[in-house]
């Protein structure tokens, strides 16, 4: 378990299934994380996804963690290092804070800091990147506060509610992370 100031990161468990299902089928959340085109998830889909997180961690391809508040044992989201590339020492970051009332309170910031510390100091990665939709200003502020820099854009690359949006590409290097710490 990874512990921060406001959150702790742990393995996603089957006991999280009901909470994940309750929030993952919320289209507002799915729009923010770029997953609206996937349609509603079934109980079997999400159970399989949880089991797959264990398999991908064992294979060192993806590391997905449940985010819990330190003040209470309550799942508030997930954060992942995806598509780990061990030759080039890089991975992609993905995060979802499920409830609107938990966003903008520093939980995502703390979770990302914990994940980057794990990425750079435990896994010895050199670079972590992410993509975020142009309208997700809150996420962009959070990513910049942690130290990510915008390095490019994919123009009109993602369709949300019938409208195309740009994807911002951001990254952080190990040397930049170390300077901030």
Buried (B, 14 or more C-beta within 10 A) or exposed (E): EBEBEBBBBBBBEEEBBEBBBEBBBEEEBBBBBBBBEEEEBEEEEBBEBBEEBBEBBEEEBBBBBBBBBEEEEEBBBBBBBBEBEEEEBBBBBBBBBBEEEBBEEBBBBBBBBBBBBBBBEEBEBBBBBBBBBBBBEBBBEBBEEBBBEEEEEEEEBBEBEEEEBBBBBBBBBBEBBEEEE
